[in-house]
Amino acid sequence: MRTLLLILSAAAVLSAQPRKLKVLISVDMEGIAGVVSGDQLGPGNFEYERFRQFMTQEAVAAVNGARAAGATEIVVGDSHGNGENLLIEKFPPDVKLIRSWPRRLGMMGGIDATFDAVVFIGYHSSTSNLTGVRAHTFSSARLTGVSVNGVTQSEGSWNAAIAGHFNVPVVFISGDDAAIAEVRALVGPLESVETKKALGFHSAISLTPDAAAELIRTKTASALGRLKSFRPLQIGGPITLEIAFKHYRVAEVLAYLRGVDRFSPHAIRYQCRDMLEASDFLQFLTHFSLNLEP
Ligand SMILES: [Zn+2]
């Protein structure tokens, strides 16, 4: 009886404490409702200023969904283009935003083992996918494929593996139908919102921004409400990383480095200890230039 009372009082103390729920929301732009071409995707293009508002609206919807599910700490990573798209003043004051590049771990910059869940907003399919609006992997201009242990990766599955390194599950993805199908195939049955169906590389049939945002809010909340049903994507080391480039010279010059194996004219292979080392290698490749200033 005494033991039972002790257990009951311990349970009461535990349930009285506010439960910690720390969420990272990684936001890309190609998968936002209505985005179909470069016209929406970068500064100077004629629809960009409007579409960064829609991107912000979808990100804020995910924030509101997370708060409804009891999130106690929310970090939002602006992970498209220059990393300076989201309108920071539109977010609630208790949210923190990660902006600009370079940053360690790329689109997952800021993640560590203190997080409980990751949410993907506005994601797109990979450069290896036959379908998907603006399908590419990290750099549409430079890379034609990224694989881990022989398995082709999308940005979503790669980022899920980085989160998995810290034992953090991805619970939700929004984007076009191709992006969702591709990530689910490797990561598992994430909660999702299909913002549009791809009709081609530069065309889609899309929800309106308001409709997409409302779905994202409710589905993010329901995903976080059943957090225990998601598993982190854990890829044990060592990891064989393969990267294929659009052009020859990158592969040629990288092969000067010991440990880099140029196994085809356009592609190299590199053995990494774990996903963090793989991420550092890829971030170095995509951000290094001898012209870097300052
Ligand atoms: Zn992007």
Boltz pocket constraint, residues with backbone or C-beta under 6 A from the ligand:
constraints:
  - pocket:
      binder: B
      contacts: [[A, 28], [A, 29], [A, 30], [A, 79], [A, 80], [A, 81]]
      max_distance: 6.0
